[in-house]
Amino acid sequence: MKTSRRNFIKKTAVASLGAIAFSAKSYANIIGANDRVRVGVVGFSDRFRQSLLPSFMNHYQELNFDIVAVSDLWKKRREEGQAYLKEKFQHDIQACVNNDELYKIKDLDAVIISTADFQHALHTIEAIKAGCDTYTEKPFAETMEDNRAALKAVKNSKQIVQIGSQRRSGKNYHAAADFIQSGKFGQIVMVELSWNVNQPGRWRRPALVAELREQDTDWKRFLMNRPFENFDPRKYLEYRLFWPYSSGMPGQWMSHQIDTVHWFSGLKHPRSVVANGGVYFWKDGRQNWDTTTAVFDYGDDKQGFQVQFTSRMMNGDERPAEIYYSNGGELNLNTNKVSPVGGLRLNHATAMNMQANLLPEMDIVQQQVEQVVASANTGGDPLTSAHMRNWMECVRSRKEPNAPVEAGYMHSIATIMTNAAVRTGEKVTFDEKKQEVMAGGKVFKY
């Protein structure tokens, strides 16, 4: 927390307890009695209102948090956010026309960032400079320039940053990570990831687009470091469909799933990727694809494997699939089961004088785990609630959260590589020394 009455309270609490040992939870309770954490909202978005806010409200009273302000460039959403939050928290909410105004608020401790995809890293930098902790929605960054700058800002600070990769707070994902990292699974030989929907309105906001007028927002500030172009309400509100404001499928969906690959394997990024994408069905003026396929090569001196990611928007029931394969079977994160399916059986092993290699049939978690509800219209799903709580507890304890800034940095490398592969048609690699995505021997630039 910033140097203020809060630090005084903490020091007083420690001094009064003397040599008494206490847990992080009891410490949080001590400072929580007189020390409310004041939070600002950066972007009154659908994602914030429908999922992040309900998750926050599940825990804010117990952990003594409060929302005191909302910043949004669009007058309509700023006023809606102020009224909505005032009703929820039963006190006045300060409405800020931009983040400069937000960070002038006295004793603002933290912010929840849920703005356009390309803004996340830049808005995190703003918050860090203002001395605020952040819950930053994914994707963390859509260019390596933004990615490096935000990582540097966070690492040079003492702020707590939680990336919105909520799988990192799921019991089943922790169990899967433990099983794989313990060596019981065996070497990963392949990972299959998919995310399919059949939703013509996904990422579309036609009614809102009709309401947005340039004089009611700040288009130049919205663009931040992207090249200037004339005002376009679709790109402002339907940014997920337009590059360079979003990479679409890679940044929105793949970023979640590829993050588990990095987490489980301990590898930081792909060695290479080839990919293809196109607008095959929803020909509504979008620039980002309605169908994507990417194949990654992962590995180091000890192991190597491929990852396949596929996504389509015109056929699917939105049950994101993540299946890890070893020589002994598979680990399926839809069923949360380990099984010997596909493992090396005796009749195939004996021909090569080998032993059978079959994983046991088992649940990776004993208790039933609630499935992720991926729809943007549900809100407050169990994973996001757990992830928000973890951030709030870490703001109190100053411990590293489940999805630290490095997680965002790594998933962004993979999503930027995918975007580069589709847009250039090249096999894309990563230059470790330069920390740059390379396509056709050149640094990929938007």
N, C-alpha and C positions, 0 to 999 in steps of 0.2 A: 504494500500500500504506500501511497505518497506520504512524505514527511508532513505530519499534521497531528491533530489531536488523537488520531488513530494510533500512531506510533507511541504517543505518550501513554495511552491506555494499555497497550501491549506491554510496555516496559514496567508500568505500575503493577500489572497483573503478575508478571514474572517475579518482580521484587517481593511482592507480598507473599508469594508461595514459597520463597526461599528454595530449599533443596528438595521440595516435594516433586516427585515425578508425576507427569500427567500426559495423557494421550492427546493426539491432534484434535480429536473430537471434543475432549473436555476443554482444551485450550480455545477452540472455536466458540464453545458455549460461554467461556469467561469473557472474551472480547465482544461476543455477540450481544451481551446484556445491554451495553451502552453504545454500541458501535455498528450501526446499520451500514451495509454496503450499498452505495448509491450507484445505480446503473442507468446508462443512457441507451437508447435504441437508435442505431444507424440504419435507416431504411425501414419504413413501415410497409413491408412486403407481404405477399400472401404466405410465404414460407414462415415469416416471423409470426404473423397473426394465427395461423392455423396449426403450427407445430412447435416453434420455439417458445412462444409465449405460454401455451398450456403446459409445456414441460417446465418452464421457469416457475409457474404458479404452483406446480406440484410441491415445490420445495422452499419457496422464498420466505414463508413465515417461519418455518423451523430454523432456517439458516440465517434469518434476519437480513434479507436482501430487500431492495425496493427499486422500482423504476421511477425515475424522476423527470425524464426528458425524452423527447423524440426528435430526430433530425431527418427531414426528408425534403428533397428539392422541390417536389410537386406540391403546390398549395393544397390540392384536394386530399392527398394522402397524409400530408402533415396535419391537417385539421381533423381528418378522420382518426388518425393515430392519437392525437391529443384527447379527443372525446372518448375514444374506446378505452384508452389506458386510464383516464380519469374515472370512468365507470368501474373498471376492474379493481383499481387500487384505492378508490375512495379518497383521493386527494388531487390537488392541482398538478398538472403535468406541463412542463415548459416545452413549447413548440419552437424548434430552431430551424431557420431557413437554410442552414448549411452546417457543416461540421465545425467551421471556425467559430460559429456562435455556440455550438454545443460545448466545445472544450474551454469556453470561458466560464462555464458554470463552476462555482466553488465546490470543492470536495467531491468531484465526480470521480468515482473509483474504477469503473469498468464500463464496457460497452458490448452490446450484441450486434454484430455486423451481418446483415443479410441484404446486401445490395446486388447490383448487377455482377455477373461472374467476373468480368475483367477488372472490377473495382476492389475486390476483396483484399488483395495484397496491398494495394495503395491505401485503402482505408485502415488497414492494420498498421501501416507505417504512421499514419496520422495519429492514431490512438496511442501508439507507443511513445511518440514524441510528446504527447500530452500527459504521459505518465499513467495511462489507463491499461488495465488488463482487458483482454478481448476473448469473446467467443466468436470465431470467424467462420462463417459458412464456407463450404467447399464449392467449387474448386479454389484452391488457395491462390493460384496464379495461372494466367493464360499465355504469358511470355516468360522466357528465362530472365530477361532484364528485370521484370517486376518480381519474379521469384527470388532472384539473388538479393535484390534490394530489401525485400521484406524479411528474408531470413537473417540478413546482417543486422537489420534494425532490432529484431527480436532478440537475437543472441547477444547484442551489445547492451541489452537492457536487463532489468530484473522483473519484467512483467510476465504475468501468466497468460499464455495464449493457448486456447483449445481450438483445434481445427474441427469442423463439423463432420468428421468421419466417425459417425456414431457406432459403427460396428465395433470399434475399439472399446466400447463400454458394454458389449453384449456377453453374457455368461457363456453362451455357446461358442462364440468366437474366441474367448479366452481359453476355453477347454480345447478347442481345435488347435490353437497356437501351442498350448502345453503339450498336446499329444504329438504334434509334428516335431516340435523342438526337442522333445525327450528322446527322439530317435525311434520310438515305437512304430511310427508310420513307415519308416524307411525313406529313402531318397525320393523327393518329388520328381516324377517323370513327365507330368503334363497337368495343366490346369485349364478347365473349360469354364468360361464366364459368359453369361447371356443376360440380356435385359430387354424384353419385348412387350410392347403395348399395342393396343388398337384404339387410339384416342385422337380423333381429328382435331380436338380442341387443345391438346397438350401443348403448352407453351404459347398458345394463342390467347389474346385479350382484346377481341374486336370491339366489345362494348366500351372498354376503358380507352382504347385507342381513339374512338370517336369523341371522347370527352377531353382528351389532352390537347391543350393549346400552348404554343411556345411561350406566350407571355406569362403563363402560370408556373413556369419552371425555370431552371437555369441550364440550358442546353450545353453551353460551353463548359460549365463546371462538371456536368454529367460526363462529357467526353474525356475528362482528365488528360491522360497522356496519349490518347488515341488521335489519329489524324483528323483534322477538322473536316466536317461535311455539313451540309445543310440539315436543318432540323427535320427529323423523321420520327413521328410518334410510334411507329411500329418498332423501330430499333430501340427506342427508349423503353417501351413496355414489353415487347416481344424479343428482347435482346438475345435470348437463347437460340433464336433462329438465324442470327446474323453474326458473321465474323467481320471484324475482330473484337466484337463485344462478348462473344462466347464461342467455345468450340462445339457446343451442342452436346451430343451423346458422350464424347470422351470426358468432358469436364463435368457434366451433370451426373452421369451414371457410372461410367467406367472408373471414375476417380474413387468411388466407394469400393469397388470390387478389386481393383489393382492394388489398393492400399493393403488388403489382407495378404496379397502375395508378398509384398515387401515385409510386412509384419511377421508372417509365418516363416518365411525363408531366411530372413535376415539380410536379404539383398536390397541395395538402395535404389536400383533402377534397371531397366532393360539394357542389354548390350546393343540390341537393334530391334527395329520394327518395320514390317511391311503392312500396308493397309490400303483399303479402298472404301469409298463411300459415295453416295449419290442421292439425289432427290428423284425417286422413282415413282412415287404415288401421290404425295401431298404437294401438288404443284400450286402453291399459294403465294409464291413470291419469296419464299424462304431461301436462304443461301446455305444454311447448314443442313446436313444430310438427314434423310428419313430412314436410311439403311447404312450400317457400318460393319465392316469386318476388319479386325486387326490381328496379326500374329506376331508375338514377341519372342525374342530369344533372351533368356535369362541365364546367368551362370557366373561362376568364378572358377578357380583352380580345383575346387572340391566337387562342384556339382553343376549340372546344366539341364535345362528343360525349356519347353515352350509353353506359352500361354495364349489361348485363343479367346478373343472377345468378339461377340456378335450382338447386334442390336437392330431391331426393326420397329417401326411405328405404325404399321398397318395390319398387323396380326400378332396377337399375344394377350395373355391374361395378367401381365405384370406380376410374375413370380420370379424375381431375379435368381438365377441359378449360379451356384459356385461349387464346382466339384474338383477335388484334388485327387490325383491318381499317383499310386506308387506301384512297384512291381508286385506288391502283395495284395492290392485291392484299391478301395477308394474311400474318401471321406467326403460325404455329401452334406453341405450346409443348408440344404432345403429340408432334409429329413433329420439332420443332426445325428447321423449314424455313420459308423465305420463298418465296412463290410468287405468280404473277400472277393466281391464281384470283379472279374478281370484279372485276379491274381494268378500267379504261376502255379498251376496244378500238377499233380504228380505225373500224370500221363504225358505231359509236355516236358517235364523236367528230366525224367529218367533217360530220355534219348540223348541228353547232353551230360549225363552223370551228375545231375544236380538234384538238390532237395526241393520239394514243394515249398512255396512261399505264399502263405495265405494269412491275411489279417483276420482277427476274430470278428464275429458279428456283435456289435455293441453300440450303445448310445454314448455319445460323447459327454452328455450331461444327464444326471440322474432325474432331475425334475423336468417337467414340461416347460419348454421355453416358448414364449409368445413370438409368433412370426412377425417379421418386419412388415408393416403396412406401408408400401412405398407410395401410395397415391398422395398427391399434394393436397387432396381435399379431406383428409381424415384428421390429421393433427394429433399431437401428443402421443405418438407411438412410444412403446416401452423403451426402445433403444435410445431415442432422442431424450426421453425423460432421464434415463440413467446417465447419459452423456452430459446433459445440462447439470445434473446434480454433481457429477464428478468435477466439472469446471468450478462450480460454486464452492465446493469443499476445498479445492486447490487455491482459489482466491483467498480463502481463510487461512489455510495451512502453509501456503507458498510452496507446496510440493508440485512436482511435474505432473501435468494432467495426462490422461490416457492417450490423447492424440496431440502431442506437442508439435511445435512448428516444423520439426524435421519430417513428420508424417505428411504434412501439406506440401513441403518442398519436394519430397520424393514422388508423391502421386502426380504433382504438377509436371515433373520431368516426363513421366510416362504419357500423360495426356497431351503435352506439347509435342512429343515425338510422334504420337498418333496423328495429330492435326497436321504436322509437317509432312508425314508420309502420304496422307491422302492428297494434300494440296500440291505437292511437288511431284508425286508419282515415283519418288526415289525410295530406296532402302535407307532408312534413317538410323544414325548412330548417335552416341553421346560422347563428347570429348570431356573426359574426367578432369583434365588439367584446366581447361578453359571454363568448364561447367557450362557448355553450350551444346545445343541440339544441332547436329550436322546433317544436311541433306545435299547429296551430290557434291560432297567435299566443301560445301559452303555453310556458313552459319545461317540457320533458318530465321528469317525476319518476316513479320507480318506486313 
